[in-house]
Amino acid sequence: MPSQVVVGTQWGDEGKGKIVDVLAEKADMIVRFQGGDNAGHTVIVDGKKHVLHLLPSGVLHEEATCVIGPGVVCNPFVLLKEMETLQAGGLSTKHIIISDRAQMLMPYHCYQDELEEKAKDNKIGTTKRGIGPCYADKYARTGIRYHEFIDFENFKKRLKECLTFKNKLFTGVYGAQPMDYDEMVEEFAAIHDRIVPMIQETTHIVNQAMDENKTVLFEGAQAAMLDINYGTYPYVTSSSPTSAGVTVGAGIAPSRLKTIVGVVKAYSTRVGEGPFVTELLDSQGDWIREQGFEYGATTGRPRRCGWLDLLVIKHANMINGLTDIVITKIDVLTGLDTIKVCVGYDINGTILDYIPSDQNMVALAKPVYKEFAGWTEDISKMKTYEELPKACKEYLQFIEEFVGVRISMVSVGPDRVNNIYIHEIL
């Protein structure tokens, strides 16, 4: 029962989409297990860019079944738009199924997200895609699951109940306009026949595939430092984008997860608010942003950039149990005279080798850096580890030793073919 989990080790945007796409070539099934369309995964094939938000990044491999799992909050309108984009490019979407247990992200969740963020003094930096409100409804047991959409008359009753309550919130608390029930019913009626055929009970389908020794690839959105429990709370997402999130988000026993791949960007980026110890608020940070084209795939917002924080990667290893690391975007660092990595936090004279839970402490931290020589050689066309410049290999070796997990692959460019393989991941 071979299985692989791909997770982000930083704040997202590590390049998980590309890595999933590469690994999916050998997969029989790809399962997205949490998150929503606030994630943006970019896959480049033969120079053509595909930006995905809800669909698993392995969707370009049409021979594999693509599952939107029970732990996902799925906006059906966004889903259909993504499918239409793929179809317009000549790609099939017949291999996509939605868990009947997945939460249906509704228009009122997006509206609520916008109103809540506008009302806050201490803003989280949400994408306003409705993810938080949808997860809140899920745990308040008032959410609508996809199996409820099959019987449209029953769905209309549930929608009436939910929207009546939400409109009281919108008008009474935020002083905003209510949403129109009849208009919303028409919108959902127009997509009913397209969505319902994709709805299936996926938990047994995924487990059965593993029973049959098929290769199943589990894909998360966001990353360890945005985990609701172990990230930089409250500047986090509303789910667990970790290997543990697979068990609840896909219905898989922990003992079935064998290979856990952590994707590590060779430097650090972050979108939105929250402490960022290695952030570079200078021309160096601007240079990295432009070299790496660090702008959000979902929002277009410029990402905050900084040096690689190895305490973050160690933290991700601890909570995920990584078996392999993939380094991405190391080609972006080409041309720098000196490259730094953070190996400790100096908080009022005390050096910590772990990340505190109190974000006020993290905000006070000064990075303890180790410096490495840079390199000038173009590594983007290199195919073997031996070809890499000595300075680049020294940088990679230090990461591997510090974190205690082997580096199995190095991405040296954006296309799916720009990879150096060191160890077999499967």
N, C-alpha and C positions, 0 to 999 in steps of 0.2 A: 504493500500500500504506500507507494512513494508520494510524499507530499512536500510542498515547499510553501513557506510564508515569506512574503517580502514586506518589510516594514521600513519606515523612515526613522532615522536616529537623531534628527535635529528638530527643526521647526517646520518641516515640510519642504517642498521644492528641491529635494535632493536629487531628483531624476529617477524616481521610482517607476514612472511610466515607461521610460526607455528600458529599464531592467526587466520589468514584467514582460514587456513585448519580446525581449530577447529570450527569456526563459520559457515564455508561452509557446515557443516553436516546438517544444517537446511535450507540451501539456495536453491532456485530454479534456480538461475542464479548468476554467478560471473563475474564481469566486471572489466578488467584492463583498467584504464582511462588515463594513461600518461606514459612517459618514454620509455625505450627501453631495450636492453639486457645488458646495463651497470649495471642493478640491479641484485642482486643475492639473491634469497629467498630459504632458506633451510627448508625442511619439513622432520621430522623423524617420521616414522610410523613403529611400532614393531621393532625398532632398525635399520631399513633400511633408509638410507639418500637419499633424492631426492633434487637435486639442480636445481632450475628453474630460468630462466632469463627473458623470454618473456611470457611464459604461466602463467595465474593466478595461485596463490598458491592453489586455490580450485580445480584445475584440477583433483586431485586424487579422487574427488567425481564425479563419472561418470554419476550420475543421474541429475546433474545440468548442464545447458548450460554455457559454458565458452566463454566469449566474449573478443576479443582484440579490444578495442574501437577506435574511431576516433582520440583521442588525442595521441595515441601510434605511435612511429616510429618503424616499425617492419621489421627486417631483415629476409626475407623469408628463407634463408639458415639456419640461427640459429633456426628459428621456426621449420623447418622440422627435424633438428638434435635432438631437444628436444623431438619432437613427436616420433621419432625413438627410443630414449632411453626409453621412457615410454612404447612403444609397446614391446620392447625387454624384459621389466619386466612384461609383461602380462597385461598391462593396456590399456584401450581403449582411442582413441583420436577422436572418431566420434562426440563428443559433443562440439568441438572447432569451432568457427566461427570468421572471421576477418571482421572488418568494411570496407566497400568499400571506406570510407573517410580516413582511416588510411594512413599515409605516408609510402612509401616503402623505407626502408633504403638500399642504394645501395653500391656495393663494392667501388665505388669512394668516398663515404662518409668516410669509414674507412681509406682509403689511405690519404685523405685530413686531417683527424683528426691526423694521425701520423705525417704528414709533418708539420702541424701547431704547434703541441706541441713541436716538435724537434726544430723549429725555434724560439720559445719564450724564452726570458730571464727569465720572471716571469711566471713560469709554473703553470698551474691550477691543474695538477695531474689527467688529464682525463684518462679514461680506454682505450682510442683509439678504441672504438667500433663504432665511427662515429655518435654518438648521436647529438652533437652540430652542425656539418655541415648539418645534415639532417633537424634539426629544423630550421637552418638558411635558407636553401632552401625553407622550408615550408613558412616561413614568407616573403621570397623574391618572393614567388609565382612561383617558378621554380621547385618545388618538384613534384614527381610522386606519385599519389595516387593509391590505390589498384584497383579501378574500371578501371583504364587505362591499367591494366595488362590483363584484360579479352580478349580484342581484341589484339592479339599478334602483328599483323602487325602495328597497331597504336602504340603499346608499343615500337616497334623497332624504329619508327620515333622519338618518345619522347626521347628514350635512346640516339639516334644519336645526337640530339640537345644538350642534357645535357652533354654528354661525350665530345663533341667537345669543349664546353666552359670550362669544368673542365680540360681538357688536356692543354689548353692554360694557365690555372692557375698553373698546376703542372710543366710545362716546363719553362714558362716565369718568374714566381715568385719564385718558389722553386728550379729550376734547376734540377728537377727530371724527371724520365722517364714517358712517357705517358702511359695510359692504352689502351688495345687492344679492340676495339669495337666488332669485330667478335667473339672473344673468350668469351666476356661477353654475347653476344646474345646466344651462344651455352649453356652457363651455365643456363640462364633463360629459354631457350626452354626445357631443361631437367626437370625443376620443374613445368612448366606451368600447366600440367594436374593434378598435386597434389595440387597446391595452389588454382586454380580457383574455385573448388567446395566449398571451405570454405568462399569465399567472399560473404558477404550479406550486405544489408542496415540495420545496427544494431540500429540506433537511434529509429526508430519506434518499433523495436522488444523489446528493453529495456523498453521503455515507456509503451508499451502494456502490458508487464509482470507486471509492477507496477499497471496499470489500473485494471488488473485481480487479484490484491491483492496477487501477488506472492512475495516471499522474494528475494530481489535483494541485493547482497553484492558487494560493490565497493572497489576495491583494488588499492592502489597507490604504486609507487616505490619511493625510496629515502625517504626524510623526510623534515620537516619544515625548518631546518637550511640550506638545499640545495635548497630551493625555489628560483626561478629566481628573484623574487621581494623582498622577505623578509628574505632571507638567508644571509650567510656571503659572499656577492658579492665582487669580481668576482669568488670566489671559490664555485661555485654553479652548479646545473644542468641546463638544458635548458628548463625546464617546471615548472609547479606548482603542486607539490605533496601534495596539501592541499585539504581540503573539497571543497574549491572553484574550484579547478581543475576538480572536478567531473562534474560540470555544463557544462564546455566547452569541457572536454575530453570524455564525454559520451552522452552529449545532454540532460541533465536532469535539470529541473527547480530547483532553490535553495530551494523552499518551499517543495519539495518532499523528502528532506534529513532529516530524523528524528533522527537517532542514529549515532553519530560520535565518534568512538573509537580511542583514542590515545594510541599508544604502546610506553611504556617508559622502556628503559633498566635501571636496578638498578644502573648502573654506566655509564660513558660516553665513547664513542669511536668515532674515526674519521679516514677516509682514505683519503689520498691526502693532498694537501697543505691548508693553511688557518689558522687563529688564533684559538686557543683552550685553553681557560682560565684555565681550571682545569687539563690540561695534566700533567701526572706524568712521568717525564724523569728520573726515578730511578728504583731501584729494586722493589718498590711497583707497579709501572706501568707494569713492566715485569711480576710480579706475577699474576696480574689481567689478562694480555694477555694470559698467559699459562693456568690459571685456566678456563678462559672462551673460550679458543681456538679462540682467536680473530685474525683470518686471513680471508681476503676477499674471499667470495664464488665465485666471478667473476674473480679476479686477483690473489688471493693467497697472496696478499701483507699483511704484518703484520699491524694491526690497531693500531693507537695511542690510548692510554688508559688513563683515568683519573677519578676523582670523579664525581658523579652526579652533574650537573649544573641545579639548579632549576629555574634560570632566563630563561634558554633555554626552559624548560617545560612550564613556564608561558607564554612565547612568543608564543609557539606552541598552547597553549590553546586560546590565544587571537585571532590568525588568523584563527583557525580552528573551534572554538566554540564547544569544546569537551563536550560530555555528559558523557563519561565513560573513565576511564584509565585502561589499563592492564599493570602490572609490569612484566617484564621478567628478567630472568637470576639472580634473587636475590640469588639463591643457590650458585652462583659463589663467593659471598662475605663471605660465611661461613668460619670461621677460623680466621678472622681478629679481632684483639683486639679493634681497633677503626675504625669507618667508618665516612667519612666526606661528607658533602653536601655543595655546594656553594649557598649562599643566597644573595649575593651582589657583585658588582664589585667596587674595589677601584682604581680609576683612578686619579693619582696625588693628593690623599688626599680627593677626592670627592667620596662618596659612591652612586652608582647608583643601582636602583632596576629594571632596564630595560636594554635591549641590544641596544647600539648605532648602527646606520647604518654605521658609519665610521669605517672601519676595522682597521685603524691605531690606533683609540682610543681603540678598543677591544684588540689589540695586546699589549697595555700598561697596561691593566687591571690586577690587582691582585685579586685573589678570596678571598671573605670574607666567612669563613667556619663556620658551626655549626657541632660539633662533637657528635657522638653517640657511645654507647658501641656496640661491635660486639657480635657474638654468635658462638658457636662451634658445636651445634647440627646439625645432618644431616637432612635437611628439604626436601630432594628430593623425599621422599616417603610419605610426609604428604598430607592429603586429605582435612583437614578443617582449617579454619582460627584460630580456638581456639588452635589447636595443635602447631602453630608456637611459637618459643621462644619469650619471653617478649620483648627482645631487637629488634628483627625483627619486631614485631608489632609496637613498638614505632617508628621505622624508617619509616614504611609504613604510619602510622597515620600522621607523620609530613609532608610527601610528599603530602598526600591528603589535609591537612589543608592549606599548603603553596600555592598549585596550585589552590585550590578551586573546584576540580572535584573529584567525588567519584572513588575509586578504586574498580572495579567490578570483577577483576580476577587477580590472581597472578600465574605466571608460575614458577614452582620450579624445572624444568628439561626440557631436550630437546624434549622428546617424546610428542606426541599429548595428552597423558593421564596424563602428569605431571602438573596438574593444580588444583588450589584452587579457587572455585567459591564463591564469596561474594554477588554479586547482579546479577539478571537476566539482560543480556544485551539487549535482544529483548524486 
